[in-house]
């Protein structure tokens, strides 16, 4: 509902809407998914090291 109200008052979209749409589109690309997989693997390893979990 809030997004609908925002679109009515700002048909072109706000800056936040514009950025969100483009970031979400970028997140669907194979290159982004590859980079994110590496990042999530590193974060998991760091978390295991810090918390002592395996």
N, C-alpha and C positions, 0 to 999 in steps of 0.2 A: 504494500500500500504506500509506504513512504517513497519508494522509487517512482511510483506512478505520480504522486503529488509533485515530486521534484521535477519530473519530466514535463508536467503541465506548466509549471512556473518557469522552467528553463528548457525550452524545446531543443536547443542546441546541446544541452547538457552542461553540467558544471565542470570545472577543471578536474575535480576528483572523479567524476563519472568518466570523463575522457581518458584519464590515466588508467583507471581500473579496467576499462574495456581493452585497452592496448596491452596492459600487463598480462591480463588473462589470456589474450590471444597469443602473446609471446610464450606463455607457459605451455602451450600445446605443441610447440615446435620440437623436433627430435633433438636439436642441439641443446635446448634449455633442459630437456629431460635428462640428457646425458650429464650435463654439468651438475644438475641437482642431485642425481644419484651419487656422484662422487662426494658432494657436500654432505648428504645425509649419512653416507658411510663414515666419513670423518667424524661427524658429530656423534654418531653412535659409539665409535671407538673411544673418543674423548670421554663421553659419558660413562662408559664401562670403566675406564681408567680412574676417573674421579670418584665414582661411587663404589668401585670394587665389585660390580656385578658382572656376570658372564652369562 
